[in-house]
Amino acid sequence: MKFLVRWKVKESAGLEGLKAFTQMNDEQESYMRGKVKLISRWHDLVGRTGVMICESDSEQELLAYGLRWSQYLAMEHCVVVNDEDARKIGKQLFAEAAVAV
């Protein structure tokens, strides 16, 4: 499954979250992600927010990722699909609705 993750730096975190992020090496980054595969991540440093598209077989793994950052960030996530999958889902929905009527 692919997820859209949005985060906001907690007021109580100050710049500590950014400091922790900038000082991480590849091994630490890998630990923080666990089994969550990063596809893309974008930061609004001035607004203290960001977004990430990631992939995981387990929502629990994504929640564990969020918990590892929870002292710095408030996070929310939802499942997302690409254009091709959205079209398939939409076509199936309309086909089912036509049969139900």
BELGIMO-V814036 format. One record per pair of residues at least 24 apart in sequence whose C-alpha atoms are under 10 Angstrom apart, sorted by the first residue. I is the first residue (numbers start at 0). GAP is how many residues later the second one is. Records with the same first field share a line. If there is no record, write none. Layout:
I->GAP + GAP
//
This chain:
0->53 + 54 + 55 + 56 + 57 + 58 + 78 + 79 + 80
1->34 + 35 + 36 + 37 + 51 + 52 + 53 + 54 + 55 + 57 + 76 + 77 + 78 + 79 + 80
2->33 + 35 + 36 + 49 + 50 + 51 + 52 + 53 + 56 + 59 + 73 + 74 + 75 + 76 + 77 + 78
3->36 + 37 + 47 + 48 + 49 + 50 + 51 + 72 + 73 + 74 + 75 + 76 + 77
4->36 + 45 + 46 + 47 + 48 + 49 + 57 + 61 + 70 + 71 + 72 + 73 + 74 + 75
5->35 + 36 + 43 + 44 + 45 + 46 + 47 + 67 + 68 + 69 + 70 + 71 + 72
6->36 + 41 + 42 + 43 + 44 + 45 + 59 + 62 + 65 + 66 + 67 + 68 + 69 + 70
7->35 + 36 + 39 + 40 + 41 + 42 + 43 + 64 + 65 + 66 + 67 + 68
8->36 + 38 + 39 + 40 + 41 + 60 + 61 + 62 + 63 + 64 + 65 + 66
9->38 + 39 + 60 + 61 + 62 + 63 + 64 + 65
10->37 + 61 + 62 + 63
11->59 + 60 + 61
12->57 + 58 + 59 + 60
13->34 + 58
14->33 + 57
15->55 + 56
16->31 + 52 + 53 + 54 + 55 + 56
17->27 + 30 + 54
19->49 + 52
20->48
30->34 + 37
31->32 + 33 + 34 + 35 + 36 + 37
32->28 + 29 + 31 + 32 + 33 + 35 + 36
33->27 + 28 + 30 + 31 + 34
34->25 + 26 + 27 + 29 + 30
35->24 + 25 + 26 + 27 + 28 + 29
36->25
47->25
48->24 + 25 + 26
49->25
50->24 + 25 + 26
51->25
52->24 + 25 + 26 + 27
53->25 + 26
54->24 + 25
//
